[in-house]
């Protein structure tokens, strides 16, 4: 499997602490001592090599804001649908899954993974075509959540929805003309939420496969929210329901 590069202090530390296979860490010779010591301690536990090089060398490796730290890691392994469901079963929880229908912006995917980790999502499903995968930018935007949230990459989202239904998981789509208010979501249900493409929303076929659709009430002139913002609101609604927050 071809190596990939992750950049920045937090993503590299998160990868080390998660037990992910890291082949080599390269750090700037101008990195402050406290950060160097923190990385050395984590790398020692992970049995990983650290190499110090001139800062200009790291600038050549990555044009992004690398903070003087890059790591070469084994490319991300995608999970299976069964592994995501097993993740819920192992925690003795009802499945809580996010399905992303052709999300193209890596920053949106990274932000969704970060919120998914915070709200107890058991896994995220993305399509192989016309959608962003687990890239370096996604990893950095997720602030380390990519190491903890299983992501399945499937050929056909509509077929995957049918597979989830066979596992007694309700599939709920998001749509500006959705039939129900998002606050009707039930935390005591095995559920998969479908978030649509940034511009087009959920495709017609995927929407038809959903058990029902919900909408986020909006007052302003813009007809829809950013995909990661909408996903965040919905994930926290399920989290609130499941943890009985806000009840007297």
C-alpha positions, 0 to 999 in steps of 0.5 A: 500500500502506498504511503501518504503524508500527514502534516501538523503536530496534532494529526501526527500525535493523534496518529501515533497515539491511535496505533496507526502504522507510521514509517517515519516522522520528519521534523524541523530543526527549528521546532521548539524543545517542548514539542520535540520532547512530546513527539519523541515520547510518543514516537518511542512508544510507537517504535517510530523513527524521527528525523530532524532536517532543515526547515526548508526541507519540510517546506519542500515536502509540503506547501501547507501549514505543516508546523515543522512536522510531517509524517509518512504513514500507510494509506488509510484502510477503509472499513466495511459496513459490517465493521461499522455495525460491529462497532456499535454492537461492541459498544452495546449501542444502537447503530448511529451512521452517517452517509455522505452522498457525493461530498466533494470538499475535503474540509467538509468531510474532515469537519464531519468526521470531527463532529462524528467522533464528538457525538458518538457516530459509529461510522461514516459511509462515502461513495467511491465515485464523485466524492472526496476520499480520505486525503491529507487535507481531510486528515488535517481538518478532522484534527485527528478524528480520522484515526477513530471513526471507521469510514466505509467507501462503497460503490453504490450508496442506494444499494448500501441503504438497502443493506442497512435496512436489512440490518433494521437500521432506519435511513433518514435523508436531509432535504430542504423540502423534507417532510419532517422537522429535524427535531422529530429525530428519535434517539432510541432508534438505529439510524443512518443520516444521509447528508447530500452534496454541497450544491445538489443535495441528495440524489433522486435515487438515494432520496427515494431509498430513504425511509423518510426525509427531514429538514432544517427550518431556515429564516434567511435568504440562503436556501441551505446550510454548508454540508458540515454545518447541517451534519453537525446540527443533526448529529448533535440532535441525535446525541442530545436525544440519546443522552437525554440532554435538556430534559427536566 
